[in-house]
Amino acid sequence: MTTQEKILEILEKNKGVAISGEEIATALNVSRAAIWKAINGLKEKGYNIVSTTNRGYCLSQENDILSASGIKANILNKDISVIYKESTISTNDDLLLLAQNGCKDTIVEVSSFQEGGKGRLGRTFVSPKGGIYISFLVHFKNLELKDITIITPMAAVAVLNCVKKTLNLDLDIKWVNDLFYKGKKVCGILTQACVDVENSSTSSVVVGIGIDYKLDLNTLPLELQPIVGTLIPNMQNTECNTNKFVGTLIDEMFNMLKDFPNKNFLKVYKDHSIVLGKEVKYTYNNEAKTGLVIDIDDDCALLIRQESGNIQKLNSGEVSIKFQK
Ligand code: BTN
C-alpha cells in the first residue's frame, strides 16, 4: 500500500472530521512533507480535502469516490485483500483466474463497470456505470456439492441486510439469486466453483454480486428498462457513501461465511421470498411444469406441489410466478 493509499484510508475513516498532519505522520511514520505531497496528489485525483493550519486535513462528506482504501476504511475484517478496478471485463473472471493460478488468499474485487459481466445460465450481465460489481474469492476444505448451493442464497441475505442497514430499503428475494426492489430486479448473484486438481479436498469459490446501486435506467438496453430497477434513482440527490455500502456488504458476507454451512440465514431468506406460497412455472428435465411453492428446504431447494399432489424438489434453475400481473 502506498503512503497516499494509507492516508486516504485514514481520511475515509474520519470522513467529515479534521485530522491533524501530526496524527497522520505518527500513525504512518512518515514526514509532514510526505503527507502534504500525498494530499496534493489526492486533490488532483478529485478528492475534496480541506486543509486548515490549525485543524489539519478533512475529507468532505460529499466526496463519494469508490476506492480500495475507502472500502478498507469501512470494513471490520482486516484480513481480506481488497482490489478496486474502475473497469474490468468481469470481476468473477479475474478472481477465477487467480484461483486457477493457485491463489489461496481471500480476496474481494470491486469494479464500477464491467465490459463482459457474466450472468447465470451463460447469460451476459449488463454492467453499466452506477452499478457495483463485486466478487469474493473464498476457499473451503472438504466442500460438498450440496453446500455450494447454499452460498448464493446466503449472499442474497448478505445483500438484503446491507441494503437495510445502509439505505434502509427492504428488498425481496426471488429464488434463487435475484433481489428485487419495488418489483424490479436490482441485484443478481453468480457463484462459480474451481476445484484444485492437486488437492481435491480444497475448493475455491467465487461469489459474484452485481448491484444496481445508482443507475441511470435510461442508459439500459430497451428490453431491460421495464424489468431492471435501481436502489438509488440517479436523479435523486441522495448523499451516498458508496465505500461504506461496499464495506458493509463485505462484512455481512464474511459474517455469514464464518458460520458456513450453518443455515441461520434461511429464515430471513424465506421471510423475504416472493415465490413461497405462489403458483410458479418452471422447467424440469426440459419439460415445462407448473406447481405451488410450499417450502424452501434446508438445501435452499424449492419444494413444489404439482397438481397431481406430487412434491418436486427443485435444486437449480429458474421459476417465474404464474399469475403475476
Ligand atoms: C444473474 O443475475 O444472472 C447473475 C449476475 C451476476 C453478476 C455479477 S457482477 C459481479 C460478478 N462478475 C460477473 O461477471 N458476474 C458477477
Residues whose N, C-alpha, C, O or C-beta is under 5 A from the ligand:
A	BS01	BTN	S90 T91 N92 G116 G117 K118 G119 R120 F125 Y133 I134 S135 G188 I189 L190 G208 I209 G210
